[in-house]
Amino acid sequence: IWQPPNAIGFSIDNDIGHGVHVENDGYVIVGNTKSRPVGSTQYRSFIIKTNLYGSINSEFKTLFETEIDYMNFIRVLPDNNYLVSGTIVSDNIPNIYLLKLNYQNREIIWEKSFTDLQDSYCTGLEVENNEILILGTRRTSGSASNIVFIKTDLDGNILKLSEYGLSGQMEGLGFDITDDNGYIFTGSNTTGDNSVITLI
């Protein structure tokens, strides 16, 4: 078990690790940073690799240059390349975003922005049976929001889109695959001034 000061860090300026993938020789981390490039005032997503002891052994790579972005999840595709998902903000409008990255040099192979779901945030990502599964929350109007669940093929093309809680203030915050080939979603719904646990 690592204890400070052996726990790793990159700077003192707003660096956040969100997703991690375990490999035989280390860990691949995605997150958000204001420290790279120096002087940044907006968050940029990054990907790095460490060895088994947490020392960085690859270039600290930011994934975008011009937009506010928050990449929070990383999974591995059947071809061993990385799948990264999160939210990107363009013209003050957030959208769920999906990236396929080369596992050797972490260069972008393709990218998808789900612009038909404007004002949406990614809150979960899985890969199963040659499908990509994405959970999110979509702001619809005012304080109203609903849970969105997207299935795509391995190239990020939408196969199915489902929305839940269209008339409420629901947020999707996590999901898993059940033994009967279904899905379980958890999150919250707002009733009056109270937030309640939601399970679908």
C-alpha positions in Angstrom: 0.0 0.0 0.0 1.4 3.4 -1.0 1.4 6.1 1.6 2.3 9.8 1.2 4.9 11.0 0.1 5.1 8.0 -2.2 1.6 8.7 -3.7 2.1 10.3 -7.0 1.0 13.8 -8.1 1.7 16.1 -11.0 1.4 19.6 -9.6 -0.4 21.7 -7.1 -2.8 23.2 -9.6 -6.1 21.5 -10.0 -5.2 18.1 -11.4 -7.8 15.4 -11.0 -7.6 11.7 -11.8 -10.9 10.1 -12.7 -10.4 6.8 -14.5 -7.8 4.1 -14.3 -7.0 1.0 -16.3 -4.7 -1.8 -14.9 -2.1 -3.3 -17.2 0.6 -5.9 -16.6 3.3 -3.2 -16.4 1.5 -0.3 -14.8 -1.6 1.9 -14.8 -3.2 4.1 -17.5 -5.0 7.2 -16.0 -7.4 9.7 -17.5 -8.5 12.9 -15.8 -8.5 16.6 -16.0 -5.9 19.3 -15.5 -5.3 23.0 -15.4 -1.6 22.6 -15.0 -0.8 21.6 -18.6 0.0 23.6 -20.5 1.3 26.0 -17.9 -1.0 29.0 -17.3 -4.2 27.2 -18.4 -7.4 28.6 -17.0 -9.7 25.9 -18.4 -9.7 22.2 -17.7 -8.1 19.9 -20.3 -8.3 16.1 -20.3 -5.1 14.1 -20.0 -3.9 10.5 -20.3 -0.7 9.2 -18.8 0.8 5.8 -18.0 2.7 4.9 -14.8 4.7 1.8 -13.9 3.6 -0.6 -11.2 5.0 1.8 -8.5 3.2 4.9 -9.7 6.1 6.6 -11.4 5.1 8.3 -14.7 6.8 6.5 -17.6 5.1 8.2 -20.5 4.5 11.7 -21.8 1.8 13.7 -19.9 -0.6 14.0 -22.9 -3.5 16.4 -23.1 -6.2 15.2 -25.5 -7.6 18.5 -26.7 -6.3 22.0 -27.3 -9.2 24.4 -27.8 -12.2 23.3 -25.7 -13.1 22.7 -22.1 -13.3 18.9 -21.7 -13.6 16.3 -18.9 -12.7 12.7 -19.8 -13.6 10.6 -16.9 -13.7 6.9 -18.0 -11.3 4.5 -19.7 -12.0 1.0 -20.9 -10.2 -1.4 -23.3 -11.7 -2.5 -26.6 -11.4 -6.0 -28.1 -8.5 -4.8 -30.3 -6.6 -3.7 -27.1 -7.0 0.0 -28.0 -8.3 2.4 -25.3 -11.9 3.7 -25.2 -12.2 7.0 -23.3 -15.5 8.9 -22.6 -16.6 12.0 -20.8 -18.0 15.4 -21.6 -16.8 18.2 -23.9 -18.0 21.8 -23.8 -18.3 23.8 -27.0 -20.0 27.2 -27.2 -21.0 26.7 -23.5 -23.0 23.6 -24.4 -21.8 20.2 -23.0 -22.1 17.0 -24.9 -21.2 13.4 -24.2 -17.9 12.5 -26.0 -16.3 9.3 -27.0 -12.7 8.7 -28.1 -10.8 5.7 -29.4 -7.1 5.9 -28.6 -4.1 3.9 -29.9 -2.8 1.9 -26.9 0.8 2.4 -27.9 1.1 6.1 -28.5 -2.3 7.3 -27.2 -3.1 9.1 -30.4 -6.8 9.6 -31.3 -8.1 7.0 -33.8 -11.6 8.4 -33.9 -13.8 10.6 -31.9 -17.6 11.0 -31.5 -19.7 13.9 -30.1 -23.3 13.0 -29.5 -24.7 16.4 -30.6 -28.2 15.2 -30.9 -28.2 15.0 -27.1 -27.2 18.6 -26.4 -26.6 19.6 -22.8 -25.7 16.1 -21.8 -23.0 14.7 -19.4 -21.3 11.3 -19.4 -21.5 9.4 -16.1 -20.7 5.8 -17.0 -18.9 3.7 -19.6 -18.7 -0.1 -20.3 -17.8 -2.4 -23.2 -19.7 -5.7 -23.5 -20.4 -8.1 -26.4 -18.9 -5.9 -29.0 -21.0 -2.9 -27.9 -20.2 0.3 -26.1 -22.5 1.3 -23.3 -22.7 4.9 -22.1 -24.7 6.3 -19.2 -25.4 10.0 -19.0 -27.6 12.9 -17.7 -29.3 15.3 -20.1 -30.6 18.7 -19.1 -33.9 19.2 -21.0 -35.2 22.6 -19.9 -34.8 24.8 -16.8 -34.1 22.4 -13.9 -35.5 19.4 -15.7 -33.2 16.5 -16.6 -33.4 12.8 -17.5 -31.2 9.7 -17.6 -29.9 8.7 -21.0 -28.5 5.3 -22.0 -26.7 4.8 -25.3 -25.6 1.7 -27.0 -23.1 2.0 -29.9 -21.1 -0.4 -32.0 -17.3 -0.5 -31.6 -17.0 2.4 -34.0 -19.2 4.7 -31.9 -22.2 4.5 -34.2 -25.5 4.6 -32.1 -27.5 1.4 -32.1 -30.0 2.3 -29.5 -30.8 5.4 -27.4 -33.1 5.3 -24.3 -34.2 8.0 -22.0 -35.8 7.7 -18.5 -37.6 10.3 -16.4 -38.5 12.7 -19.1 -40.8 14.8 -16.8 -38.6 14.8 -13.7 -35.2 15.9 -12.4 -33.4 12.6 -12.7 -29.6 12.2 -12.9 -27.9 8.9 -13.9 -24.7 8.4 -11.8 -23.8 4.7 -12.2 -24.8 1.4 -13.9 -23.9 -2.2 -14.1 -24.9 -5.3 -16.2 -27.2 -7.8 -14.4 -27.0 -11.6 -14.6 -30.2 -11.7 -16.7 -28.6 -9.6 -19.5 -30.3 -6.4 -18.3 -28.9 -3.2 -16.8 -29.3 -1.5 -13.4 -29.0 2.3 -13.2 -28.7 4.3 -10.0 -28.8 8.1 -9.5 -31.1 10.7 -8.0 -34.4 12.4 -8.5 -35.4 15.7 -7.0 -38.7 16.1 -5.3 -39.3 19.6 -3.9 -36.2 20.5 -2.1 -35.1 16.9 -1.5 -33.0 14.6 -3.5 -33.9 10.9 -3.4 -32.1 7.7 -4.5 -33.3 6.5 -7.9 -32.9 2.9 -9.0 -34.0 1.7 -12.5 
